[in-house]
Amino acid sequence: MQISSRFTIAVHIFACIEAFEDQYKLTSDFLAGSVNVNPVIIRKTMSQLQKAGLIKVARGTGGIRITRPLEEIT
């Protein structure tokens, strides 16, 4: 079974939030640089994750947080 690139980007976003939220300002540009994709792709993926209720995004400040423990996300 093939895993879509959106899924791998979403997992990367969760990993970055968990690892770097206290150390770096997590912006779409920062995340895009770590994945090596266009920031628009990161913003679209984050929008989908926010609509699903998995993350909370504070526009302008670069604040991203996970809304529930990672163990509960499948």
N, C-alpha and C positions, 0 to 999 in steps of 0.2 A: 504494500500500500504506500502510495506517495504522500508525503506530508507537504502541505503548501508552504510557500515562503512566508505568508502572513502568520502562520502558526509559529514558525521559528522566530520571527521578529517579535511576536507577542511574548514568547518565552524569554527572549533576550531582554525585553523591556522589564518584565517582572524581575529578572535576575539583577539588572542594573538598579532598579528601585531598591531592592533588598540590600544590595551590596554598597551602593553609593549615596543613598538619600541623605545621609548625615555629612558627607564629605564634599559633594559637588552639587552645583545647581543643575538639576536634571531638566534639560530643555530638549526640544525635538532636534536641535542642531547637535547637542552633545550625544544623544542617542543615535542619531543618523551617522555621526562620525564613528561610533563604536561598531555599528553594523555595516558601515560602508554603503549606505543607500541615501536617497534623496530625503530631506526632512519632511516633505509632503507625504511620503509613504508612512513615516513614523506618526505624523499627525492623524492620518486616516486610521491607522491601526489603533492609536490611543483613543480616537473618537469611538471606534467600535467597542473597545474595552470599557469605556465610560458608559456607553449606552447599555452594555450588559451588566453594569453595576459592579465591575471588578476593580476599577480604579477611580480616583477622584483627582481632577486636574484643576489647578488654580491658574487661570490665564494670566499672562504677563509676568508672574513671579517665578514661573518655572517649577511650581510645587506640584509634585505628583506623589500620591500615596495609594497604597493598596487598601481596599475597603474591608477585607477580611483576611484571616490567616491563610498563608499560602497552602497549608495542608488541606484546606477546605476547597481549593480551586482544582477542578479536574478538567 
